[in-house]
Amino acid sequence: MSIHGHEVLHMMTGNSYTESSLLDAIHQKFGKDARFHTCSQADMNAEQLIAFLKAKGKFKPSVSDDTEFTVDKKTICHH
């Protein structure tokens, strides 16, 4: 079963992460063997999904901590 990347973006709403803490949160919620897809990519593991979302500009710096980021809600498509 493949999980849409939107699920991860929605999970991130209201929270801040480092890449490492986001990876841990994804593994906790979806499992270490989870596979992900987006509108344009398929069959990604959590590390690949994080890199993809970062490259697509889906994250923005956290207001409270310069080392963390959060989801940029304006970049989440709703379909």
Secondary structure, DSSP 8 states (H G I E B T S, - for coil): -EEEHHHHHHHHTT--B-HHHHHHHHHHHH-TT-EEE-SS--SB-HHHHHHHHHHTT-EEE-SS-TT-EEE-GGG----
